[in-house]
């Protein structure tokens, strides 16, 4: 099994790649877009939502080779899936989470603490990258007493294939 990690910099998720496994039939890379929530108003009664994309590209030396990929997300700085938190320069926090679908029912994590992982099988192309996109659904619950500032967190995306 191969494992690629994306340890992003910037607002929630951006891109950097670290190879952490041995050779396999396919070669894959991972990238992502950031989760940008925009402004948060603590007096607003509605949650703030956004989406981001994780992209996997795989190539193979075999014709019609099937790749099985599992995407895991870390807890970030909160060390908890029950409420991930972003922090500003004044060390104030703002709770949020990342979900597997737009109904915000299942927290995307590493399979522990009641979280879900995203797994998929797809065909890699012979000597040309096959691209697969996965949407992250993120939400900041309404009614948090948050001070003015820029809040950030770093989530590590691990792709096992």
N, C-alpha and C positions, 0 to 999 in steps of 0.2 A: 504494500500500500504506500502510496506517495502522499505527502502532505505539503501543501503550500500555505503560507500564512501571509496575510495582508495586515500590516500594522500601520494603520492610517495616521496621518497628521492632518490637522485642520478641524473644521467644525464637524464633529461626530465621525464621519468616515471619509477618507481620501485614499491615497494609494502609495504603497511601497510593498515590495515583494521579498520574501525570504524563503529559500528552499530548505526544507528540513527532512528530506527523506531520500530513500535509495531509488534506483532506476525502476521503471515500470514500462509497460507496452506503449503507453501514451505519454506525451509531454504536454503539460498544461500550464497556463499562466492565469493569474487572477488580477482584476482591477475593480475599482468601484468609484461611484460618484458620491459626493458628500451628502449628508442629510442637513439641509438648511431650513430651519424652522421660520426664519424671519423674526419679526417682533413678537414678543409675548406681553400681553396686558393682564396683570393679575386681577383686574376688575371684570374682565370678559368672562361670560358664563359658558363659553364654548371652549372645548379643547383645541389645541393647535396641532395640526397634522401635516405631514410631509412624506414624500417617498424618495428613495434612492435606489440605485441599481448596482448589483454585483455582477460582473461579467467574467465568465470563464472561457478561455480559448484553449482547445486541445488539438494536437496533431498526433498522428500515429504512423507507424511504418507498415501497418497491416491494412488491407482493404476491409472496409466496413467493421472496424473495431469498435465495440461498444464500451463506453466509459461510464462507470458509475461514480458519481461525485456526491459527497456529503459536505454541506456548508454549515459551519459552526461559528457562532458569534460569542465573544467574551462578555464578561460583566461590565467591563470598563472600569472607571475609577471607583465606583461604588462597591465593587466586589460582591454584588448581589443582583439577582435577576428580578427580585420582587419589586424593585424600583431602581433602575439605573439612574444615575444622577450626573448632571452637568455642573460644572463649577465655574464661577467667574473669578476675577483677580482679587476680589475681597473675600474669597473663600465661602461665598454664599452658594447654595445648591438649588437646583431646579430638577425635579423628578421628571423622567420620561421613560419610554420603553420602545422597543423595536419588535414588530410582530410579523408573522408569516403571511398574513392576508389582510385585506382591507376591512374585515369585520373586527379586527383588533382583539381577537379571542385567545390566540396562542402566542406566547412570548417566544421569540426566536433566540435560542441560546445554544447550549452544548449538549442538551438531552438530560441534564441534571436539574434538580430543584423545580421539576414540573415544566421545564422548557422543552421546546421542540427544535429539531434540526430539520433542514431541508435537504432531501435526497432526491437524486434524479439519475436516470440512465439516458444516454444519448449517444449517437454515432459520431465518432471522430472521423475527420476526413483524411484521406491518404495524402500526406505531404503538404496539406493546406489546412489552416486552422478552422475548426468548427467552433462557432461562437454560441454561447448559451447565456441568456440574461435572467437574473432573478431579482424581483422587486422586494425591497424592504419597506415596510409600512411603519412609520414612527408617529408617536403621539405624546404631547405634553398635556397632562390633565389640567383642567381649569381650576382656578381658585387658589393657586399657590402664592404665598407671600414672597415674591421675588424682587430683589433690588435691581436697579438699573445696571446694565453691564452686558458684556459678551460672555455667554456661557458656552463651554466646550467640554467634550469628553473624547476619549480615544477608544475605539472598539477594534479588537483584533479579529479579523475574518480568517478562519482556517478552512481550507478545502482539502478534504481527503479523497483520493481517487486511486 
